[in-house]
C-alpha cells in the first residue's frame, strides 16, 4: 500500500454487492457525493463463490433493488435466476445508475481520525466523513473442525464447489441441509454420483401454495417485515430451491432416487465418520414447519377474505422409502469410495480490519438498526439489521434508504 496516496470523499461505502449498490443509489438520489470500494468485481460472490448450476431461491418477479428490478421479471416472472444472471443484474445495475465504484480494491484497515475515518487499502488511503460497511453477512466460509485431512478425500466448502464434473471420482458426502446443501446434493445425484447427505435440523416450505410462491406469501402476510426483536435464539436453515424450475424439497424423494440420508455429522476417527441418530427427528421437524407454514397462510386467507384456491395436494408428504429407518451411524469413507466432502455449513463474518471499538467479543458489530455509537459509521446488509429481510435483495433497499436519510438529512418524496 502506498501511504503517500490519499483521497478524500464525503461518504465511503465498503462493499460493491447488493447492499453497497442500494446504498449508492439512495445517496445519488439525495445528491450525496460518495465512493464504493469493492475487493473484486461488482457482485463478486455471485461470480466466483457460487456453483454453476445454482439458482436463486426467490422468483424473478421479486428480485429487485431500488429503482430497477431483474429484467427476467418481465419475461419469466415465475422463473428463478441463475447465479450468472444475478451477477449480470448487479453489474447492469451499477452501470445503469453510474455507481462510482472502484473494483479490485481491498480495504485492510478502517480507523477513526480527526477528520472522520481513514480506510487503508491496497490502493492507498481514503479519508471520509462517513463510512458505510456493506460487506454482507456471508464473508468467511465455516467448516466445523470435525474431520481431519484425509489422503484421497477432498474437503471443500460450498463456496468452492463449481460442478459435478470438477470433483474427483467417487461418492460425495454433502454436509448441511439448508438451501445450498439441498441443491448441491440434488445436482450431484442427477449427475449420476453416489451421494451421502447429512441432514441436520432444518425447516422446509412448499415452493408454491394456493397459487402463490411462498416468497410472495412472505410479502402478502407481512412476514418479510418481522422485526429484529423477534429474531429466534436458535436459527434453523430454511430448505427451498429454485433449481429445475423451482420445486418443493422433500428429502424422502431424494432417498427414493437413491440418495443415502444420514444424520448430523458427530465425530470422526481415521477415515470413519460417525453420524448422530437424529435423521428421523430432523425430517419430522422439517415436516412440522412445512405444515405450520401452510396453516399460517390458510389462517391469513381466512382472516383477510382473499380469494385463493384450495391446494390439498401441496400438503402431501412423499411416501417414506424402504430402508429409511435403517440408520447409517458410521461410514468408512475409504470403503464407501467417498472422494469428496462438501461442507454446506454457512458463513461467518470477519471485521478484524475494523480498528474502531464497535465490534463485540463475538466479532459482531454493535449497532442499532445499522447505526453505531460512533457518529458517521454505519453497517448495512447484515442479517436481521432491522428485519428478517435486511440481507435479502428484496429488503436491503429499505435499510439503505433509511441510512441515506440519516447521513444526508434528506428524505425522498413518498
C-alpha positions in Angstrom: 0.0 0.0 0.0 1.3 3.5 -0.9 0.9 5.7 2.2 1.6 8.8 0.1 -1.6 8.4 -1.9 -4.6 10.0 -0.2 -8.1 10.5 -1.5 -10.9 12.3 0.3 -14.6 11.6 -0.1 -17.7 12.6 1.8 -19.1 9.1 2.2 -17.3 5.9 1.6 -19.1 2.6 1.0 -17.1 -0.6 1.6 -18.5 -3.4 -0.5 -19.9 -3.5 -4.0 -22.6 -6.2 -3.7 -26.3 -5.7 -3.4 -26.1 -3.6 -0.1 -23.4 -1.3 -1.4 -25.2 -0.8 -4.7 -28.5 0.0 -2.9 -26.7 2.5 -0.7 -25.1 4.2 -3.6 -28.5 4.5 -5.3 -30.1 6.2 -2.4 -27.1 8.6 -1.8 -27.2 9.5 -5.5 -30.9 10.3 -5.3 -30.1 12.7 -2.5 -27.2 14.3 -4.2 -24.6 13.0 -1.8 -21.0 12.5 -3.1 -19.7 9.1 -2.3 -17.4 6.3 -3.5 -17.8 2.5 -3.4 -14.8 0.2 -2.9 -15.1 -3.4 -3.9 -12.4 -6.0 -3.3 -13.2 -7.9 -6.6 -15.8 -7.2 -9.2 -19.3 -5.9 -8.7 -21.2 -8.8 -7.2 -18.0 -10.9 -6.8 -19.6 -13.5 -4.6 -22.2 -14.3 -7.2 -19.4 -14.7 -9.8 -16.8 -16.7 -8.0 -18.4 -18.2 -4.9 -21.5 -19.8 -6.3 -21.7 -23.1 -8.3 -22.5 -23.0 -12.0 -25.9 -24.7 -11.6 -27.0 -22.6 -8.7 -30.5 -21.0 -9.0 -31.7 -18.2 -6.7 -34.5 -19.2 -4.3 -36.6 -16.1 -4.9 -38.8 -15.8 -8.1 -37.6 -13.4 -10.7 -40.7 -11.1 -10.1 -39.5 -10.4 -6.6 -35.8 -9.8 -7.3 -35.3 -6.1 -7.1 -33.1 -3.3 -5.9 -34.2 0.3 -5.6 -35.1 1.8 -9.0 -34.6 -1.3 -11.1 -35.7 -5.0 -10.9 -34.3 -8.1 -12.5 -35.0 -7.9 -16.3 -36.2 -11.5 -16.3 -39.0 -10.4 -14.0 -40.9 -9.3 -17.1 -40.1 -12.2 -19.4 -40.3 -15.0 -16.9 -41.7 -13.7 -13.6 -42.2 -17.2 -12.0 -38.7 -18.4 -13.0 -35.6 -18.5 -10.9 -32.4 -16.7 -12.0 -29.1 -18.5 -12.1 -26.1 -17.2 -10.2 -24.7 -15.8 -13.5 -28.0 -14.0 -14.2 -27.9 -12.4 -10.7 -24.3 -11.4 -11.2 -25.1 -9.8 -14.6 -28.1 -8.0 -13.0 -25.8 -6.4 -10.3 -23.3 -5.4 -12.9 -26.0 -3.9 -15.1 -27.5 -2.1 -12.1 -24.1 -0.5 -11.3 -23.8 0.7 -14.9 -27.4 1.9 -15.2 -27.1 4.2 -12.2 -23.4 5.1 -12.8 -22.4 3.8 -9.4 -19.0 5.4 -8.6 -17.3 2.1 -7.8 -13.6 1.2 -7.7 -13.1 -2.6 -8.2 -10.1 -4.6 -7.2 -9.6 -2.5 -4.1 -9.2 -4.3 -0.7 -9.7 -2.5 2.5 -7.1 -3.6 5.0 -7.9 -1.3 7.9 -10.5 1.2 9.0 -9.6 3.8 11.7 -11.0 7.0 13.2 -9.2 10.3 12.5 -9.8 13.9 13.5 -11.5 14.4 10.1 -13.7 11.3 10.4 -12.3 8.0 9.1 -9.3 6.6 7.2 -9.6 3.4 5.2 -6.3 1.9 4.4 -6.5 -0.1 1.2 -4.4 -1.9 -1.5 -4.7 1.4 -3.5 -3.8 3.9 -0.8 -5.7 5.7 2.0 -9.2 7.1 1.6 -10.4 9.8 4.0 -14.1 10.1 4.6 -16.6 11.9 6.9 -19.0 8.9 6.8 -18.4 5.2 6.2 -21.0 2.5 5.4 -19.7 -1.0 5.8 -21.7 -3.1 3.3 -19.6 -6.3 3.1 -22.6 -8.5 3.8 -23.2 -11.5 6.1 -21.6 -14.2 4.0 -17.9 -13.4 4.3 -15.9 -16.3 5.8 -16.8 -20.0 4.9 -17.4 -22.0 8.0 -16.2 -25.7 8.1 -16.6 -27.4 11.5 -13.4 -28.8 12.9 -14.7 -32.4 13.0 -13.0 -34.3 10.2 -9.2 -34.2 9.9 -7.5 -34.0 6.5 -7.6 -37.4 4.8 -5.4 -38.6 1.9 -7.6 -39.3 -1.1 -10.6 -37.2 0.2 -11.0 -33.6 -0.9 -12.9 -31.4 1.6 -14.3 -28.1 0.4 -16.9 -25.5 1.4 -19.9 -24.9 -0.8 -18.4 -21.6 -2.0 -15.6 -23.6 -3.7 -17.9 -26.1 -5.5 -18.5 -25.5 -9.2 -19.9 -28.6 -10.9 -20.1 -32.4 -10.6 -17.6 -33.0 -13.3 -15.0 -30.9 -11.5 -14.9 -33.2 -8.5 -12.6 -36.2 -8.1 -14.1 -39.6 -8.9 -16.2 -41.4 -6.3 -19.1 -40.8 -4.0 -19.7 -37.5 -2.3 -20.7 -36.6 1.2 -22.7 -33.4 1.4 -23.0 -31.9 4.9 -25.7 -29.4 5.8 -29.4 -29.5 5.0 -30.0 -25.8 4.1 -30.9 -24.5 0.7 -27.3 -24.8 -0.7 -26.9 -28.4 0.6 -30.2 -29.5 -0.8 -29.5 -28.0 -4.3 -25.9 -29.4 -4.4 -26.9 -32.9 -3.3 -29.7 -33.0 -5.8 -27.4 -31.8 -8.6 -24.8 -34.4 -7.8 -27.4 -37.2 -7.7 -28.8 -36.1 -11.1 -25.3 -36.2 -12.4 -25.0 -39.9 -11.5 -22.9 -39.5 -8.4 -23.5 -41.7 -5.3 -24.4 -39.2 -2.6 -24.5 -39.4 1.1 -26.4 -36.4 2.5 -26.0 -35.4 6.2 -29.4 -34.0 7.2 -29.3 -31.7 10.2 -32.1 -29.7 11.7 -34.0 -27.7 9.1 -37.2 -26.0 8.1 -38.8 -26.7 4.8 -41.6 -24.9 2.9 -43.8 -25.6 -0.1 -42.5 -23.9 -3.2 -46.0 -22.8 -4.1 -49.2 -22.9 -2.1 -52.7 -21.8 -3.0 -51.5 -20.2 -6.3 -48.6 -18.2 -5.0 -44.9 -18.8 -4.5 -44.1 -19.0 -0.8 -41.8 -15.9 -1.1 -44.8 -13.9 -2.3 -46.7 -15.1 0.8 -43.9 -13.6 2.8 -44.8 -10.3 1.2 -48.5 -10.7 1.3 -48.6 -11.7 5.0 -46.0 -9.2 6.1 -43.7 -11.9 7.3 -40.9 -10.2 5.4 -41.2 -7.3 7.9 -40.6 -9.5 11.0 -38.5 -7.2 13.2 -35.1 -8.0 14.6 -36.6 -8.0 18.1 -38.3 -11.3 17.1 -35.1 -13.0 15.9 -35.1 -16.6 17.2 -32.5 -17.6 19.7 -31.5 -20.5 17.5 -31.8 -20.1 13.8 -32.5 -23.2 11.7 -31.8 -23.2 7.9 -34.8 -23.0 5.5 -34.8 -25.5 2.7 -36.2 -24.2 -0.6 -34.9 -24.4 -4.1 -35.2 -22.5 -7.4 -33.4 -25.2 -9.3 -35.1 -27.3 -12.0 -37.9 -24.8 -12.3 -38.4 -24.5 -8.5 -39.7 -27.4 -6.6 -40.8 -28.3 -3.1 -38.0 -30.2 -1.4 -38.7 -33.4 0.4 -35.7 -35.4 1.4 -37.6 -38.6 1.2 -37.9 -38.0 -2.5 -34.1 -37.7 -2.7 -33.8 -41.1 -0.9 -36.3 -42.7 -3.3 -34.0 -41.7 -6.1 -31.0 -43.4 -4.4 -29.5 -40.7 -2.2 -28.4 -42.1 1.2 -29.6 -39.9 4.0 -27.7 -39.8 7.3 -28.0 -37.7 10.4 -25.8 -34.9 11.7 -22.1 -35.4 11.5 -21.0 -36.1 15.0 -17.3 -37.2 15.0 -14.6 -38.8 13.0 -11.7 -41.1 13.6 -9.3 -42.0 10.9 -11.4 -42.5 7.8 -14.6 -43.4 9.7 -17.3 -40.7 10.1 -19.9 -41.1 12.8 -23.4 -39.7 12.5 -26.0 -38.9 15.1 -29.2 -40.9 15.2 -31.3 -37.8 14.7 -32.2 -38.2 11.0 -35.9 -39.1 11.6 -36.3 -36.4 14.2 -34.8 -33.8 11.8 -37.1 -34.9 9.0 -40.1 -34.7 11.4 -39.1 -31.2 12.5 -38.9 -30.1 8.8 -42.4 -31.6 8.2 -43.8 -29.7 11.2 -42.6 -26.4 9.9 -43.9 -27.3 6.4 -47.4 -27.8 7.8 -47.2 -24.7 10.0 -46.4 -22.5 7.0 -49.5 -23.7 5.2 -51.6 -23.4 8.3 -50.5 -19.8 8.8 -51.3 -19.0 5.1 -54.7 -20.6 5.5 -55.4 -18.5 8.6 -54.3 -15.3 6.8 -56.6 -16.0 3.9 -59.5 -16.7 6.2 -58.8 -13.5 8.1 -58.4 -11.2 5.1 -61.1 -12.9 2.9 -58.6 -13.4 0.0 -60.0 -15.4 -2.9 -57.3 -18.1 -3.3 -57.9 -21.7 -4.5 -57.6 -24.6 -2.1 -54.5 -26.7 -2.6 -54.7 -30.1 -0.8 -52.0 -31.7 -3.0 -49.4 -29.3 -1.7 -49.8 -30.8 1.8 -48.9 -34.3 0.7 -45.7 -35.8 2.1 -43.6 -38.0 -0.1 -44.0 -41.7 0.9 -41.3 -43.0 3.1 -38.8 -45.1 1.1 -37.8 -48.5 2.1 -34.8 -48.7 4.4 -35.0 -45.1 5.6 -35.2 -46.2 9.3 -32.1 -48.4 8.9 -29.9 -45.6 10.1 -26.3 -45.3 9.0 -24.4 -44.4 12.1 -20.9 -45.0 10.8 -19.3 -44.6 7.3 -15.8 -45.6 6.4 -15.1 -43.1 3.7 -12.4 -45.2 2.0 -14.5 -48.3 2.0 -17.5 -46.3 0.6 -15.4 -44.8 -2.1 -16.1 -41.2 -0.9 -13.7 -38.9 -2.8 -15.2 -35.5 -1.8 -16.9 -33.9 1.2 -18.8 -30.7 0.6 -19.5 -28.6 3.6 -22.7 -26.6 3.2 -22.3 -25.2 6.7 -22.8 -21.5 6.3 -20.6 -18.4 6.7 -19.2 -16.2 9.4 -18.3 -12.5 9.4 -14.8 -11.0 9.7 -14.4 -7.4 10.9 -10.8 -7.8 12.1 -9.9 -5.0 9.8 -12.2 -2.5 11.6 -9.9 -0.9 14.1 -12.7 1.0 15.9 -14.3 -0.2 19.1 -17.7 -1.1 17.6 -17.1 -4.9 17.3 -18.2 -7.0 20.3 -16.4 -10.1 21.8 -18.1 -12.4 19.3 -16.8 -10.4 16.3 -20.2 -8.8 15.5 -20.7 -5.1 15.1 -22.6 -3.3 17.8 -25.4 -1.2 16.2 -29.0 -0.1 16.4 -30.6 -0.7 13.0 -27.2 -0.2 11.3 -26.2 2.9 13.3 -23.2 2.6 15.5 -22.3 4.6 18.6 -19.5 6.2 16.5 -21.0 9.1 14.6 -20.7 8.6 10.9 -20.1 4.9 11.0 -22.9 2.5 9.7 -23.4 -1.1 8.8 -25.7 -2.3 6.0 -26.8 -5.7 4.6 -26.4 -7.7 7.8 -28.8 -10.5 8.7 -31.6 -9.0 10.9 -30.3 -5.5 10.7 -33.9 -4.3 11.2 -36.0 -7.2 9.8 -35.7 -10.7 8.6 -35.3 -9.4 5.0 -32.5 -7.0 5.7 -29.8 -9.0 3.9 -32.1 -10.0 1.0 -32.3 -8.3 -2.4 -36.0 -7.6 -1.6 -35.2 -5.9 1.7 -31.8 -4.3 1.7 -33.1 -1.2 -0.2 -35.3 -0.1 2.7 -32.4 -0.1 5.1 -30.2 1.7 2.6 -32.8 4.4 2.1 -33.2 4.9 5.9 -29.4 5.2 6.4 -29.1 7.6 3.4 -31.7 9.9 5.1 -29.7 9.8 8.3 -26.4 10.6 6.5 -27.7 13.4 4.3 -30.7 14.7 6.4 -32.7 14.4 3.2 -35.7 12.1 2.6 -37.2 11.3 -0.7 -40.9 12.0 -1.6 -43.2 9.1 -1.0 
